[in-house]
Amino acid sequence: MKKLLTIIGARPQFIKASVVSKAIAETDGLQEVIVHTGQHFDANMSDIFFDQLAIPRPHHQLDIHGGSHGDMTGRMLIEIEKVLLQERPDCVLVYGDTNSTLAGALAAAKLHIPVAHVEAGLRSFNMQMPEEVNRILTDRVSNILFCPTDAAVANLAKEGFPYAMASGQPQCIAQVGDVMQDSAQLFATRASAPEGVALRDGFVLATIHRAENTDHPQRLGAIVAALDAAAQSTPVVLPVHPRTRNILAQQHITPRHITLIEPVGYLEMLWLLQHCGLVVTDSGGVQKEAFFMGKACVTLRDQTEWVELLQVGANELVGADQEKILDAIERNLGRMVRDERALYGGGQAAGRVVAGVKEFLGE
């Protein structure tokens, strides 16, 4: 029996882990230990996902949140190392590009425990984004790199991957598809409307949480002004990330026409995606979720790691330019998109991830 230790801490990781953990449980010869760093600790950002997605309760809850990037990552590194020394897993599984991802990968690599990175190879080519730093460093120390797209594989090749690891073995690179599509397909029929919110189909669904927007009052103000203007003709629904809500208050930015709601669980988010007429977001995960639900997306960033969505016309970058945001909303509202090229693997990624880990471990 081989032991896998899964490290999660943020909403997108809960969604990805839901299907991979299910696949692990259905596979002979593998045992999973789950560590929740606590990066997302609010009940609506964490507990609800475990309940809705039937993720096994974490074996270790580290309760690490708040503080600067360095402070948070450092505390996670210390505590994850303690867990690794206690559990002595055969492989550590990390997801995406958060501080939890990097801390888990570094702690494992320093103890010479193999690291498997789900969602490897993504690049925005903007080193001002903490997520870009996290994903690059995580890839560098990972033994198995599970890429969601052909573009991700190509990014790694351009950077000289695979490297020889300390063990002398080269890194294993596999294009497996995107586990978030597995989740969207599995749970789509269970989608449910958020409680206490009355909405007609065709509204604009918006999310804002990236530091590149929230940490810059001018950008955040321009985005809110654009959404406020759009909301005067089409309802705009914004589930407010706790950090974003605090910053709006601190900066005295007051949305006047936007419908603000509390953060929602995954099943409620799927319902919002199914019933909206357009998605406006700065989230990497929500860009893909919009695509899985057949909705056009306007992205409030200057770059995106999901370049294939730009190439097929499903996504449009507008940054924080108020005029561009409004123009893109007007042009894309109600526009449907189709996944004609099976860009993200067609919902089979989780099984491929587990099979890849099992093969690497010799099971």
Buried (B, 14 or more C-beta within 10 A) or exposed (E): EBBBBBBBBBBBBBBBBBBBBBBBEEBEEBBBBBBBBBBBBBEBBBBBBBEBBEBBEBBBBBEBBEEEEEEBBBBBBEBBBEBBEEBEBBBBBBBBBBBBBBBBBBBBBEBEBBBBBBBBBBBBEBEEBBBBBBBBBBBBBBBBBBBBBEBBBBBBEEEEBBBEBEEEEEBBBBBBBBBBBBBBBBBBEEBEBBEEBEBEEEBBBBBBBBBBBBEBBEBBBBBBBBBBBBBEEBBBBBBBBBBBBEBBEEBEBEBEEBBBBBBBBBBBBBBBBBBBBBBBBBBBBBBBBBBBBBBBBBBBBBBBBBBBBBEBEBBBBBBBBBEBBBBBBEEBBEBEBEBEEEBBBEBBBBBBBBBBBBEBBEB
